[in-house]
Amino acid sequence: MIYALPYKTKQFFFVLIKLSIVVGAFYFIYQKLATNNHLSFSEFIQLLSKNNTFSVKNIIFLLIFSFFNWFFEILKWKTLVSYVMPIQFKNAIQQSLGSLTASLFTPNRIGEYGAKAIYFTSNLRKRILLVNLMSNLLQMSITLLLGIIGFYYYISKYNPDINYFRISKFIVLVVIAVILFSFGITSDKFKIKGFSIDKIKHFVFRYPKTKLLAGFLLSLLRYLIFSFQFYVLLQIFHVELNYIGAMTIITSMYLLASIVPTIFIFDVVIKGSVAVYLFSLAGINEIVILAIITLMWILNFVLPSIIGSYYVLRFKLPKTKSEQ
């Protein structure tokens, strides 16, 4: 015989889960900053102080970039999800920042899908998962499009020693995966984790193209903002690169970091390794690049996730019609 847990017991475990998520996120942030083998925290702070990064002008300027980065991400989510269920901007803030905190230490931020879906009633969650996937694919398409252009010019200028055989093998694997997926789409009985391909096609084809275009443009705005923020940090650290030269490396860095299969826990390390290699051919100091990567992570992930922890702690499961 199965006994239902008392209401107070359920509430206790629910609060415990929320606290565990927040504590886990803060511990993860602490570990990344305190146990970085490539750049000690004291060395990081010393480098920031040396380059006057902590000046009021620089702090405000950098925070404005981070604000608009997340403003457009939240606006994009509000725009895309409105096809399933219209939400207010404040709800989009809660869902975007709360899901960031909950997914900070999950592989490839996969936890974001479940975290956003849980804000909605069970009958909407599969469609919310698809909307979130479309949102991420739109951002990835910008990264790939601008990254390929930037990487082409990077190769032309610096002629890096890259294993093109491995890259070609990776592309072949992607092509094979696309072919197999396309073959699966032709069968209406084919399913992915309970998702009928027929229903996925129906949802995607009926999705308003104006919303997709808006999502694409908002993804482009986000990319331009955080890539320019990286360039501003290069200037603050007195790196002698013009805008075009810097953007060539920055777009290449985001491209390579995005296609490397990685766990988000090590994302800042992967980006740091890729960035160090790419900028080294331009004669840029390794420590400076690692400091900028760390600072970008703090500005665009740590600070928003700290705000998101507030929303995680205040989160309540959505009520069904029978409970309203």
MOUR-V842698 format. One record per residue. N is the residue number from 1. RES is the residue in one letter. NEAR is the number of other ideal C-beta (glycine too) atoms within 12 Angstrom. D_LAST is the distance of its C-alpha to the last C-alpha in Angstrom with 2 decimals. Layout:
BEGIN
N:RES:NEAR:D_LAST / N:RES:NEAR:D_LAST
END
This chain:
BEGIN
1:M:3:29.85 / 2:I:4:26.78 / 3:Y:6:24.96 / 4:A:8:21.38 / 5:L:12:21.42 / 6:P:10:20.18 / 7:Y:10:17.06 / 8:K:10:19.48 / 9:T:13:21.68 / 10:K:14:19.05 / 11:Q:15:18.23 / 12:F:14:22.00 / 13:F:15:22.68 / 14:F:21:19.97 / 15:V:19:21.63 / 16:L:15:24.97 / 17:I:21:24.25 / 18:K:29:23.33 / 19:L:18:26.48 / 20:S:20:28.53 / 21:I:34:27.63 / 22:V:30:28.64 / 23:V:20:31.73 / 24:G:25:32.69 / 25:A:40:32.50 / 26:F:25:34.63 / 27:Y:19:37.07 / 28:F:33:37.45 / 29:I:32:38.24 / 30:Y:18:40.72 / 31:Q:20:42.40 / 32:K:32:42.85 / 33:L:25:44.47 / 34:A:18:46.47 / 35:T:15:47.78 / 36:N:26:48.71 / 37:N:15:52.05 / 38:H:25:53.01 / 39:L:32:52.31 / 40:S:18:52.17 / 41:F:23:49.82 / 42:S:13:52.83 / 43:E:21:54.55 / 44:F:30:51.45 / 45:I:20:51.24 / 46:Q:16:54.99 / 47:L:29:54.89 / 48:L:28:52.15 / 49:S:15:54.17 / 50:K:17:57.35 / 51:N:25:55.92 / 52:N:16:54.38 / 53:T:31:50.88 / 54:F:19:49.51 / 55:S:14:50.85 / 56:V:11:48.34 / 57:K:14:49.07 / 58:N:24:48.46 / 59:I:20:45.28 / 60:I:13:43.72 / 61:F:21:44.96 / 62:L:34:43.53 / 63:L:22:40.15 / 64:I:19:39.90 / 65:F:31:40.38 / 66:S:35:37.67 / 67:F:24:35.28 / 68:F:25:35.90 / 69:N:35:35.83 / 70:W:33:32.22 / 71:F:24:31.36 / 72:F:33:32.40 / 73:E:38:30.71 / 74:I:36:27.34 / 75:L:28:28.08 / 76:K:38:29.01 / 77:W:45:25.75 / 78:K:32:23.78 / 79:T:32:26.14 / 80:L:42:26.09 / 81:V:37:22.39 / 82:S:25:21.65 / 83:Y:28:22.89 / 84:V:32:19.98 / 85:M:25:17.32 / 86:P:16:18.44 / 87:I:28:17.81 / 88:Q:15:19.33 / 89:F:19:22.48 / 90:K:15:21.11 / 91:N:24:18.56 / 92:A:33:21.62 / 93:I:28:23.52 / 94:Q:33:21.07 / 95:Q:41:20.99 / 96:S:39:24.75 / 97:L:38:26.03 / 98:G:41:23.66 / 99:S:43:24.64 / 100:L:40:28.25 / 101:T:42:28.26 / 102:A:38:26.71 / 103:S:38:29.24 / 104:L:44:32.27 / 105:F:33:34.01 / 106:T:24:32.96 / 107:P:17:35.55 / 108:N:22:35.73 / 109:R:27:32.38 / 110:I:23:30.80 / 111:G:30:27.96 / 112:E:36:26.75 / 113:Y:29:25.50 / 114:G:22:23.23 / 115:A:36:22.21 / 116:K:45:21.09 / 117:A:33:19.39 / 118:I:31:17.21 / 119:Y:39:15.53 / 120:F:29:14.00 / 121:T:21:12.06 / 122:S:18:14.73 / 123:N:14:15.50 / 124:L:24:16.69 / 125:R:26:18.59 / 126:K:26:21.92 / 127:R:30:22.16 / 128:I:35:21.38 / 129:L:32:24.23 / 130:L:33:26.50 / 131:V:41:25.79 / 132:N:37:26.62 / 133:L:28:29.75 / 134:M:33:30.79 / 135:S:42:30.39 / 136:N:30:32.64 / 137:L:21:35.09 / 138:L:34:35.49 / 139:Q:34:36.41 / 140:M:25:38.71 / 141:S:23:40.42 / 142:I:34:41.40 / 143:T:32:42.70 / 144:L:25:44.74 / 145:L:22:46.07 / 146:L:29:47.28 / 147:G:32:48.18 / 148:I:24:50.50 / 149:I:22:52.27 / 150:G:32:52.65 / 151:F:33:53.78 / 152:Y:17:56.39 / 153:Y:23:57.98 / 154:Y:33:57.67 / 155:I:23:59.66 / 156:S:13:62.19 / 157:K:19:62.78 / 158:Y:24:62.63 / 159:N:11:63.35 / 160:P:23:61.32 / 161:D:11:62.31 / 162:I:20:59.34 / 163:N:10:59.31 / 164:Y:13:58.76 / 165:F:10:59.06 / 166:R:14:55.88 / 167:I:20:54.07 / 168:S:13:55.36 / 169:K:13:54.29 / 170:F:19:50.75 / 171:I:17:50.67 / 172:V:14:51.99 / 173:L:16:49.24 / 174:V:17:46.61 / 175:V:14:48.30 / 176:I:14:48.38 / 177:A:14:44.69 / 178:V:14:43.95 / 179:I:14:46.22 / 180:L:16:44.59 / 181:F:17:41.11 / 182:S:15:42.42 / 183:F:13:43.92 / 184:G:21:40.63 / 185:I:24:38.91 / 186:T:14:41.40 / 187:S:16:40.00 / 188:D:14:36.67 / 189:K:12:36.47 / 190:F:21:36.70 / 191:K:16:33.62 / 192:I:21:32.83 / 193:K:13:30.57 / 194:G:12:28.63 / 195:F:22:28.76 / 196:S:20:30.69 / 197:I:24:33.26 / 198:D:19:32.92 / 199:K:21:29.21 / 200:I:28:30.09 / 201:K:21:32.86 / 202:H:16:30.70 / 203:F:24:28.13 / 204:V:23:30.97 / 205:F:13:33.09 / 206:R:16:30.34 / 207:Y:28:29.26 / 208:P:19:30.42 / 209:K:13:33.84 / 210:T:14:33.42 / 211:K:28:30.57 / 212:L:25:32.79 / 213:L:17:35.65 / 214:A:26:33.63 / 215:G:38:32.56 / 216:F:27:36.24 / 217:L:23:37.48 / 218:L:32:35.00 / 219:S:35:36.12 / 220:L:23:39.69 / 221:L:26:39.08 / 222:R:38:37.62 / 223:Y:36:40.66 / 224:L:25:43.10 / 225:I:29:41.59 / 226:F:37:41.62 / 227:S:34:44.95 / 228:F:27:46.48 / 229:Q:36:45.12 / 230:F:41:47.12 / 231:Y:30:50.16 / 232:V:31:49.83 / 233:L:40:49.86 / 234:L:36:52.99 / 235:Q:24:54.60 / 236:I:28:53.61 / 237:F:30:55.27 / 238:H:17:58.32 / 239:V:29:58.17 / 240:E:15:60.67 / 241:L:29:58.88 / 242:N:14:58.45 / 243:Y:18:55.09 / 244:I:16:55.93 / 245:G:26:57.38 / 246:A:34:54.43 / 247:M:29:51.84 / 248:T:34:53.83 / 249:I:42:53.36 / 250:I:46:49.77 / 251:T:38:48.57 / 252:S:40:50.60 / 253:M:43:49.07 / 254:Y:40:45.46 / 255:L:35:46.53 / 256:L:34:48.23 / 257:A:33:45.59 / 258:S:31:42.85 / 259:I:24:44.76 / 260:V:23:45.84 / 261:P:16:43.69 / 262:T:21:42.36 / 263:I:20:39.75 / 264:F:30:37.95 / 265:I:24:39.09 / 266:F:25:42.56 / 267:D:32:41.63 / 268:V:36:43.29 / 269:V:27:46.36 / 270:I:27:46.56 / 271:K:36:46.34 / 272:G:34:48.88 / 273:S:25:51.28 / 274:V:35:51.07 / 275:A:42:51.45 / 276:V:29:54.40 / 277:Y:27:56.21 / 278:L:40:55.66 / 279:F:38:56.56 / 280:S:22:59.51 / 281:L:25:61.36 / 282:A:29:61.12 / 283:G:16:62.64 / 284:I:30:59.58 / 285:N:22:59.41 / 286:E:24:57.07 / 287:I:28:55.83 / 288:V:35:54.87 / 289:I:38:52.75 / 290:L:35:51.02 / 291:A:41:50.26 / 292:I:44:48.79 / 293:I:41:46.62 / 294:T:37:45.34 / 295:L:40:44.72 / 296:M:38:42.84 / 297:W:38:40.62 / 298:I:31:40.00 / 299:L:33:39.28 / 300:N:34:36.99 / 301:F:36:35.28 / 302:V:27:35.81 / 303:L:27:34.86 / 304:P:33:31.68 / 305:S:40:30.66 / 306:I:26:31.26 / 307:I:26:28.87 / 308:G:37:26.44 / 309:S:33:26.64 / 310:Y:20:24.88 / 311:Y:33:21.85 / 312:V:37:22.07 / 313:L:26:22.05 / 314:R:19:19.04 / 315:F:29:17.03 / 316:K:17:13.59 / 317:L:18:12.20 / 318:P:23:9.66 / 319:K:12:6.18 / 320:T:12:6.40 / 321:K:9:5.22 / 322:S:7:5.67 / 323:E:9:3.80 / 324:Q:7:0.00
END
